[in-house]
Amino acid sequence: MGQFIKTHTLVVLSFTHFVNDFYSLLLPIFIPVLVLQLGIDYFEAGILVASVAIIGAILQSPVGYWADRYRKRVTFIAMGFIFYALGAIILGLSNGFSVLLLSSFFIGLATTTYHPQSTNLITKEFTRKGRALGIYGAGGQLGRFISPILIAWLISRLKWRLAAIVLILPAFAALILCWSALREPRQRGDKGLAGVITLPIFLLILILGLRGAVFQGLISFLPSFLMEKGSSINIAGLLTGIMLGIGLIAQPLGGIMGDRVSKGKIIFLSLVGLTIFFFFFQFTVASVVEESTLNYEVLIALLVGIGFCIFVTFPVGLALSAELTRGERVGTSVGLVLGGGMVLSALTLPGVGYLIDNYGFQSGFTLLGILAAIATLISGLYIRLDLKWRQQG
């Protein structure tokens, strides 16, 4: 019976993770259309995506704390899907930047409710956390893979406003499943936030935050870059989906490795790979001027490499943040790591948009490559300090 409950919880959370992460590409895939139809520029597009990250950065940890403390984990997960639906509706009704900002606000609220609580539910059920989080992560990754392809297809087949309205349907399906299939754990979170912010947690925030800024910057502007080079919105969505789809392999693999190998080393090596792939992306793809010189075979290979290096760290980062938690504060700790990381994304995206507006896509992508290199250096420092901490007890 116990194993059935564990499997049931993992299946439900993997599906709701699929839906939650499906919406992570909602704004980025619409950006090329919004630029053309509503006249926003890439700096404003960066503000829209950054505002989602800012709200997540501010509220992720408090929401995790409240959900733990007052045993409202499932309630908060369900509320997030209501916010996603509201964000999609407002997006479809938008007529300018200010209304789009309201859509970003509700999408931002939705991002605060899922990952800390769902990670908490999984880590309470499973001793082999990495493996379980890898399977759970694959559900989210499938959502990211399908999202750009399906959203781009809907935009090409329907009017973009109608496409946005239709996209409320997955949220309502996940909402019904949450209320009917998930149970609230009995454990109540510890009172207070003291002791949550430690040096290891702080370094993890920096590392995963920089990685997240690179990821968010790439998926936010890659479709627009491809369309500028002459690709259709369907091709742009497909290529973005290929980069995201590799996470279906990378996340379970990362989870399994995280149960057997040092999580810090996995993160470090993946960031080394990310920096190298981004370097080649810069000089073989982002620098092209003519559509005819865009080598799709090389582009796909680099996107697969970049995607693998990013997504292999997702379950590892979640498991490590849970392991570093003191007391009954897993949701709070995971929320702090994710929310703190969102600050870096929020600060980065408008800057990337500004560089693209004024100097072109290559300059914007150069900034992302620099951030990947900085994350690599900090993760190397973390490994050295982690060895010292373990030797001290």
C-alpha positions, 0 to 999 in steps of 0.5 A, spaced: 500 500 500 505 504 501 509 503 495 502 504 491 501 511 494 508 513 493 507 511 485 501 515 485 504 521 488 509 521 483 505 520 477 500 525 479 506 530 480 509 528 474 503 530 470 502 536 474 509 538 473 508 537 465 502 542 465 506 547 470 512 547 466 508 547 459 506 554 461 514 556 462 514 558 455 507 561 454 510 568 454 517 567 450 513 563 444 508 569 444 514 574 444 515 575 436 508 575 435 507 581 440 513 585 437 509 585 430 502 585 432 502 590 438 509 594 437 513 592 443 520 592 443 525 587 445 527 591 452 519 591 453 519 583 452 525 582 457 521 586 462 515 582 461 519 575 462 523 579 468 517 581 471 515 573 472 522 572 475 521 578 480 514 576 482 517 569 483 524 571 486 520 575 492 514 570 493 517 563 492 520 562 499 515 566 503 509 561 499 514 555 501 514 557 508 506 558 509 505 552 505 509 548 510 507 552 516 500 551 515 499 545 511 497 548 505 502 545 500 496 542 495 492 548 496 498 552 493 499 548 488 492 548 485 492 555 486 497 556 481 494 553 475 488 558 476 493 564 476 496 560 469 489 560 466 488 568 468 495 570 465 493 566 459 486 570 458 489 576 460 494 575 454 489 574 449 485 580 451 491 585 451 492 591 447 499 594 449 504 593 454 501 595 460 495 589 459 501 584 458 504 586 464 498 584 468 498 577 464 506 577 467 503 578 474 499 572 474 504 568 471 509 570 476 504 568 481 503 561 478 510 560 478 511 561 486 506 555 488 509 549 484 516 547 485 517 548 493 511 544 494 511 539 489 519 537 491 517 537 498 511 532 497 516 528 493 522 528 498 517 526 504 515 520 500 522 517 497 529 516 500 532 515 493 530 523 492 534 524 486 531 518 482 524 520 484 526 527 482 529 525 475 522 522 473 518 528 476 523 532 472 522 528 466 514 530 466 516 537 467 521 537 461 516 533 457 511 540 458 517 544 456 518 540 449 511 540 447 510 547 449 513 551 444 511 546 438 504 546 440 503 554 442 507 555 435 502 551 432 496 554 435 498 561 433 499 559 426 492 556 426 488 560 430 488 568 431 494 569 436 488 572 441 484 565 441 490 561 441 492 564 448 485 563 450 485 556 448 491 555 452 487 555 459 485 548 458 491 544 461 491 549 467 484 547 469 485 539 467 491 540 472 487 544 477 482 538 477 487 533 478 490 536 484 484 537 488 482 530 487 488 526 487 493 529 492 493 529 499 496 533 504 502 531 508 501 531 516 508 534 517 507 541 519 513 546 517 518 549 523 516 556 525 521 561 523 526 562 517 532 562 522 537 558 519 535 557 512 540 561 509 547 558 510 553 559 506 552 553 502 545 555 500 547 562 498 552 559 493 547 554 490 542 560 489 548 564 485 550 557 481 543 555 479 541 563 479 546 564 473 544 557 470 537 559 470 538 566 467 542 563 461 536 558 460 531 563 461 535 568 456 536 563 451 529 560 451 526 568 451 529 570 445 531 564 441 525 564 437 525 571 435 532 570 433 530 564 429 525 568 426 529 574 424 534 569 420 528 567 416 525 561 420 517 560 420 514 560 427 513 553 427 520 552 425 522 556 431 518 553 436 520 546 433 528 548 434 526 551 441 522 544 443 528 540 441 533 543 446 528 542 451 526 535 449 533 533 451 531 534 458 527 528 457 533 524 457 538 529 461 533 530 468 532 522 469 539 521 468 541 527 472 537 524 478 540 517 478 547 520 478 545 525 483 544 519 488 551 515 486 555 521 485 557 528 488 551 533 486 556 538 486 561 535 481 555 534 477 553 541 477 560 543 476 561 539 470 555 540 466 556 548 467 563 547 464 560 543 458 554 549 458 560 554 457 563 550 452 557 549 448 555 557 448 562 559 446 561 555 439 554 557 439 556 564 439 561 563 433 558 558 429 550 560 429 549 567 433 554 571 428 551 569 422 548 575 418 544 571 412 539 566 413 542 562 408 548 561 412 544 558 418 547 551 419 541 547 422 545 541 423 550 545 427 544 549 430 541 543 432 547 539 435 549 545 439 542 546 442 542 539 444 548 540 448 546 546 451 539 543 453 543 537 456 548 541 460 542 545 463 537 540 464 541 534 467 542 539 473 535 540 475 533 534 479 540 535 482 539 542 484 532 540 487 535 534 491 541 538 493 537 544 496 533 539 500 539 536 503 542 542 505 535 544 509 535 544 516 529 542 520 522 541 517 523 547 512 524 543 505 519 548 501 522 554 504 529 552 502 527 550 495 523 556 495 529 560 497 533 557 492 529 558 486 526 565 488 533 567 489 535 564 483 530 568 479 532 575 482 538 573 477 534 572 471 530 578 473 536 582 472 539 579 466 533 579 461 532 586 460 539 587 459 539 582 454 533 585 451 537 592 451 543 589 448 539 585 442 535 592 441 541 596 440 547 591 438 544 585 435 542 578 438 550 576 438 551 581 443 545 579 448 547 572 447 555 574 449 552 576 455 549 569 457 555 566 455 559 570 460 554 568 465 555 561 464 562 562 465 561 565 472 557 560 474 562 555 472 567 558 477 562 559 483 560 551 482 568 550 482 569 554 489 563 550 492 566 543 490 572 546 494 568 548 500 564 542 500 570 538 501 572 542 507 565 542 510 565 535 510 572 534 513 570 538 518 564 534 520 
